[in-house]
């Protein structure tokens, strides 16, 4: 939940690969809000930095992944970078898990509250 790990990795030459899964929100908290208080969202949106540029500012390798097919090649480049690396994987904010969307959770909660 902070970027100082990048500074530490670069300081000590650790060739660790950071994967930032970025949906632009506190997803688990948002999921609970939608389930318990549908459409009454508060304090879950994030204003994130450009994580790729942040990694590069520390001298690390940084790469943005926006499609599933792009992950394996980006990971391969990170492995061969010879330095710490960060992959920012951007996700659709509505896709809260592999099997659920926030929209579906909200709809189900609204239906149960109206019964």
Long-range contacts (C-beta under 8 A, 24 or more apart in sequence): 3-49, 3-51, 3-54, 6-54, 6-55, 6-58, 6-60, 6-84, 6-86, 7-58, 9-58, 9-60, 9-84, 10-58, 10-59, 10-60, 10-83, 10-84, 13-83, 14-84, 15-81, 15-82, 15-83, 15-84, 15-85, 16-84, 16-85, 17-75, 17-78, 17-79, 17-84, 17-85, 17-86, 17-87, 18-55, 18-84, 18-85, 18-86, 18-87, 19-86, 19-87, 19-89, 20-51, 20-86, 20-87, 20-88, 20-89, 21-89, 21-91, 22-48, 22-51, 22-88, 22-89, 22-90, 22-91, 23-90, 23-91, 23-92, 23-93, 23-95, 23-96, 24-48, 24-93, 25-93, 27-93, 27-96, 30-96, 30-102, 31-96, 31-100, 31-102, 31-105, 34-102, 34-105, 34-106, 34-109, 35-105, 35-108, 35-109, 36-109, 38-105, 38-106, 38-107, 38-109, 38-110, 38-113, 39-106, 39-110, 51-86, 51-88, 52-86, 52-88, 54-86, 55-84, 55-85, 55-86, 58-84, 59-83, 60-84, 60-85, 60-86, 61-85, 61-86, 62-86, 62-87, 62-88, 63-87, 63-88, 64-88, 64-90, 65-89, 65-90, 66-90
